[in-house]
Structures are given as C-alpha cells and as structure tokens.
Amino acid sequence: MFRVPVLRQLRGIYLPAVLPYFRSALSLGMGLCWKSGAAAEVIGLPDGSIGDHLYSAKVYFQTADLFAWTAVIIAASVLLERLLLRGVDALTGKVGKL
C-alpha cells in the first residue's frame, strides 16, 4: 500500500520485532547446551574433562570438589551467555538505528 521496499521493511519492522524473541531463544539454548554438554562429558568420561572430574568427585563422595566443579560449569555458562547476549544487544542496537 505504501510501497515500502522489502529490505527496508525487514530492517525497520520485522528484525526489531523478532530480535527480542531471538535473544531469549539464544539464552535458553545456551543454558541447554551447557547442561547437555556437561551431561555428555559425565557419560562419555573423556580424560581430563570437567565431566570426568565431576564424575570422579561424585563416585568418591568428594562433596567439596563436586560443588567446585559445578560452580566452574555455572560460572563458565553465565560468562559465555552474557558475552553472547552483549553481542546480540549490540546487533539489536545497530538494527534499531537503521
């Protein structure tokens, strides 16, 4: 009706509408990736991995080590998720200004 070019519609209407949902999907996906990655390492037990140390601490009832490795996994997850979301926020700011 107003003959707005398709590229301008994408940049001005669709991308700003989709990006908040994309951001939350990335956040949820990152959490699930860390959870499934840690579970896979515990099941597969590659030598020297966090999952190997986590499993050994569980088997030998080393509660302090178990909590420490769990804290390492959580800290790495939070750090990388924040870095990824900052990148998405920078992209969101650029798209909103176009």
Order of alpha helices (4+ residues) and beta strands (2+ residues): alpha-alpha-alpha-alpha
